[in-house]
Amino acid sequence: MAPKAKDKAKPAAAAAAAPAVAVEDLFTSLNRHIQRSEFDLAVKVSDQVLSILPGDEDAIRCKVVALIKNDSIDDALCAIELFPGKYSVDFSFFKAYCLYRLNKLDEALLSLKGQEGNTVSMLLESQILFRLGRMDACVDIYQKLQKSKIDTLEINYVAALVSAGRASEVQGIMDSLRVKPTSSFEFAYNVACSLIERNKHKDAEQLLLSARRIGQETLMEENLADDDIEIELAPIAVQLAYVQQVLENTQEAFDTYSSIVKKNLADVSSLALALSNLIALKGPKDVSDGLRKLDKLIEKREGPPLTFHLARDLDVKLSQKQREAIYVNRLLLLLHSNKLDQARELASALPGMFPNSIVPVLLQAAVHVRENKANKAEEILLQYANKSPENSKVFLLARAQIAASAGHPQIAAESLLKIQDIQHKPATVATLVSLKERAGDIEGADAIFDSAIKWWSNAMTEDNKLDIIMQEAASFKLRHGKKEAAARLYEELIKGHGKNIEALVGLISTAAHTDVDKAESYEKHLKPLPGLKGIDVESLEKTSGAKMVESGPAVEAYEPKSKEKAKKKRKRKPKYPKGFDPENPGPPPDPERWLPKRERSSYRPKRKDKRAAQVRGSQGAVAKEAAAQSVGSKSTNQTSNSKGTSHSTNTEQTKPSSKSRKKSRK
């Protein structure tokens, strides 16, 4: 019986070995699909393996990676969450990466907790921080990764430094990493961006040209098509056009932007930036076309909090500064096209979208000014100036400008007085004094001069403006009747600057009203004018002044005779018609020969032929009409004869009747 039992056990062992062989074949094909980048087939094979061996860690890992490689991020995240947690495999990194790709950045950071020492996790964390705008934390991670040998670390490192506003540190990083700017076209592009931030636009232009050349050579070696090469190098082209625009090579920049937008051979972010910069370069020209193109990039989400967002995932791909530029350009175009309702909607949403920027606040105030609501604009600017003291200077200057233009000089002066670091500057002092004078506050203007004089008197600077301020203050005081204070300032100016002629003249003219002796003593310091020594001033003062000379015979102006006599013009004899004797010219021509006949004095109108009238109607009716006409003609002849003897004007009034007769005769 035992041998029979062994024979029954052999088929069971063979059945158990069959699935093992099938799984090995599946893993072989899975590896082959991954090597060939056939990720759809890899996912299917992984599912076949998991159907045979549920919970296999390698199969799940291959499936997740294949889904991520195939850009099926949502499916990859679902596969990770369905994987039971009882296995030892940690998928937190893959989960964080999926959340990062879905732009769920805060959740991605939470998923990376506990993996700080892992190099790959640190790189992913730096990318998440970069997209969140936390540039300093991103730079700190790259500093920790400096010693680790990671390819292309310097590219992301320099990009983070530029975005963090630390472009001046780029050269030190290149020295420490021992890399050249032209080591790759990506690195050359990032270094050029750092030069732009440092306002070295000429150097940036040369480096961008080198980056484009290196990129073309590198991508041609990889056998990329011409269109693909142009798409890869589109960011360099847009940045180069921007540098040309800053260097005032506007035509070259315009041509580059227009070519990129027209060909549409660029990534989405580069195309959006080229369009935005092209609109900024055009200015108020072709507003409708610019609005139409920008409206394709910006979408509005209705709701109690009205929000805007960029289409085509531009919110993820563009930096905060670039996104803000697109929104600002659209708002300016709306103002130019006088679409104030849409401009108001966008202006109210921008401060919440970019809370760390001052431009949305200024644009919000500009919209109120355009709507003739200067008071509302002044209120908003004052509110933000109190809320953010570090940016208060810009807000207060804008408030002063709006108030001065709206005819609120007191509010404008109040705004300028809150900016402490410019109170003493001559331009600010002049503006404040002018505003105070417009507001009728003469004492306040005088106090501004006194405060400025006190500041410059205690200032220890080489470029001291005390003499300018004192001279203007003395002129102001003299203009407003404060002669003693003006004289005191002029005297201090002369003591401090003895060769100041304007101050000396001002002191003499001012002291002459209050202290004549002082005026005479300082008058001796003036240099005598040449040609005034022979003039007796006392006798000149006793005269009654110049008298008006009565009109006499006209005196011809003396004209010196020229040595060469003027040549006389030769008189030519007139030519007469043939047979005309000038000695016996005969009767003179008729002076009225050029007038029309009807306007000549000899003109007599022709009589009307009564026989031409047609006879109509019955015989009796004709007789009655003839009698009536004879009576009427007699009366008209009598009146015309009587009127003709009175005035010539009456005869002129009868001329139209003769014209009408001529017309009837035609």
Beta strands, then each sheet from edge to edge (+ up, - down):
strand 1: 298-301
strand 2: 307-310
sheet 1: 1+ 2-
end
